[in-house]
């Protein structure tokens, strides 16, 4: 067995052992709670079965039916797509400008820093109060706003860092033949060279955005914020045990969605690593 195969095998074994460890800890915690007559945290296999029932149940009217679950998933993904698309476009345009022109970066530094440090829970409460005072129909835009607040700074910094870290040799070569600020140079040279930074920013921001989206849906649960977070909130208020039996199942579904979302970036990372 050569070195690469051996490293791949040991890495796979380590990952499997890590998964088994997490599941084992989960079983242990559930067993301890159940022994004390606390049934709020089900065993992993029970959570998996409940999640599958939520995804594929034929009951069209039940709270945990497939129709309500898929509708919630669809609404959450739509909000994530809208918020992330806005963040990506503005982060790309402004980040490239900040990378090319240092004063532009200085101009956006306070606002980007504010977005990075502002407590998201507090921001949800502020937006919730403002929205209720203006028009409660706008509640659905609060999760989208939170996605933007989380994703934009990371994407902005990724594009800016990628442009600014272009090698001096390449920059000097470009200046001999073309304008480094031209759209053709940015598209053909600067952005491809900045891809490792952009890829990292996208990976980090997408995961955080999805978690913040669900959190904001939980806090602003209503007909206007229908989504996975809203289903979690409803489960907590309607279930006989406070929803803790259903909440892990929804979390498991959310983790599966996040894994599916990450697949393109995992493939892109492996492809980039092979090229290097």
N, C-alpha and C positions, 0 to 999 in steps of 0.2 A: 504493500500500500504506500503510494507516494505521499509527500508532505501535504499537498493540497487536499487530497481525499481524507487524510487523517484529521486535518484541521476542520474540514466540513463535518466529519462524523462526530468529533468531540463537541463541536458547536451545537449540532443537532441534539446530541444527548443532553448537553447542559440546558438547552431550552426546554426539552421535554421534562427534565427533572425539575426545572423551575415551575412549569405548569402543574406538575403533580404536587409540588410543595404548596402552591397557592390553594389548590383544590383540597389538599389534606388539611390545611389550616382552616379553611371554610367548614369542612366536615367537623372538625374539632370544636369550633365556635358554636356551630349549630347543635352539636350533641350536648355541649355544656348548658346552653340555654334551654333546650328541650327537657333536659334532666331537671331543670328548675321550673318546669311548667310554663316556660316562655316560648311561644311558638311563632314569634315574630320573624325569625330568620330560618327559612327552610333549608333542607339539605340541597347540595348542588344538583342532584339528579331530579329532585322535586321542582327546583327552579327551572331547569331545562324543560321538563315536561309542561310546566305552566306556560313558559315562553312559547313553546310550540303550539299549545292550545290557543294562545293569544294571536298567533300568526295564521293558524289554519282551522280554527273553529268554524263550524258551519252555522252556528247560531247567529242569525242576522241582527238580533236585537240586544244581545247581552253587552254589558259594559266591557267585557274582555273578549269580545268576538273579533274575528279576523278583520271585519270591515272597519270597526272603530280603530283597531291597531294600525292597519295600513293607511287609513285616512290621516291618523296622527303622524305617522312616519312621513307621508307625503307632504303635509303642511310644514313639518320641521325642516325637511330637505329643501322645500321651496324657499323658506326664509333663509336658510343657510346659503343657498345658491345666490339669492338676491344680495344679501349682505356681503358675501365673499366676493362676488363679481364687482360690486362697487369698490370694495377695499382694494382688490387687485388692480383695477384700472387706475384709480387715483394713486395707489402706492407705486405702481410702475412708472406712471408719467412724472409724478413729483419726485420719486426716488431717483430716476435717471437725471432729472434736472438738478437735483441736489448733488448728485455725483459729479456732474459736469461743471456746475457753478457753485463753489463753496458758500457764497453768500445766500443762495437759495436754501442750502442746508441749514445755515444759521437762522434763517427766517422761520423755518418750520421746527426748529429744535424745541422751543417751549411747548408748542401744541402737541408734538409727538411725545415729549416727556410727560405731559399731563395725561395723555391717553394711556401711557404705560403704567402710571402710578395711581390713577384714580381707582378707588375701590368699586368693583363692578356691582356689588350688592347695593351699595349706597346710590350708585347711579340709577339702578333699576327703580329704587324707591322714589327718587326725584322725578324720573321720567313718568313713572306710574301716576304720581300726584298731578303732574302737569297735564298728562293726557286725559285724566278723568275730568280735570277742570275745563279742558278745551273740547274734546270729543272722544268718548270712550270707544268709538269705532276705530280709533288710531292705535289701540292697545297692541294690535298685531305687529306694529312697526317697532315696538320696544325691543323684542329679540333681534330684529334686523339691525337696529342701532347698536346693540351690544356686540354683535358680530363685527360690525365695522370698527368699533372702538378697540376691540381686541386684535383684529387681523391687520388693520391699516398700519400701525406702527411697525410691526414685524416685517411686513412686506416692503414698506418704505425703506427701512434700514437695510433690508436684504438687497434691494436694487441699488441703493446708494453705495453700500459697501462693495458690491460687485463691480460697479463702475469705477470707484476710486481705487480699487486694488488691481486694476489693470497694470501690467508690467510697463516700466518706463521704456523698454526697448520697443514694444509694440506701439506705444503712444508716439514715440519719436519717428517710427517708420510710417505711421499713419499721417503724421503732420507733413512728411515729405511729399506725399502724393494726394492728400485730400484734407478736407475740413473735418476735424475730429467731432465737431458738433452736428455734422450732417446726419440726416435720417438713415442714409444708406450705410454709413459707418456704424452707427448705433445698432442697426438691425443685423448687419452681417458680421460684425466683429465684437463689439462691446457686450451686447446681451448674451451671445453664446459663451463668451469667456466668463461672464458673470453667473452662468447657470448654476454652479455649485452653491453659491450664496443664495440665489433665488430659490433653488430647490429646498434648501434648509429652511428658509423663511416660510415657504409654502407649507412644508411638513409641520413645522411648529405651530403656525397660525391656524391651520385647518383643524387640528385636534383641539386646541384651546377654544376656537370659535364654536365648535360643536358642543363642548361642555358648557360654555357660557350660555349658548342658545337654550339648552335644556333647562339650566338653572333659571334663566329669565322667564321661560314658559311656566315653570313651577310657581314662581313668585307672582306672576301676573295672570294666572289661570282664569280663562273666561272663554266665551264663545268666539271672541276675536283672536285668541291666542291658542287655538286648537293645535295640539302637537303632542310629542312624546312627553314633554314636561307637564302638559296639562293632564294627560292620562295618569301620570304619577301622582299629581295633586288630587285628582278625583279618586284614585285608589286609596289614598291616605284618608280621605274624608268619608268614603262610603263603605269601606271594608270593615268587617266586624273586629278585626285585630289591628286596626289603624293603618291598613294598607301595606304593612311590612312584608306580608307574604307575597304581594303582587309587585312591590317596588323592585326587589332583586330581579324579577323576571323582565321588567321593563329595562332595567340597567343592562341585563344580559343582551337584550335586543339592541340597545344603543351601542354596546361594545361591538356587536357583530357588524352593525352598520359602519362604525368607525374603522373596523378592520377592512371592510370592503372598499371604503373610501381611500384607505392608505395603500391599497394594492398597486395602483399606477405609480405611486412615488417609490414604493419598494422596488418595483421593476426598473424604474428610471435610475435609481441609485445603483443597483447592481450593474446596469448597462454602463453607467458613468465610471464605476470602479473598474470595470473590465477595460475600458478605453484608456484609463490611466495606468 
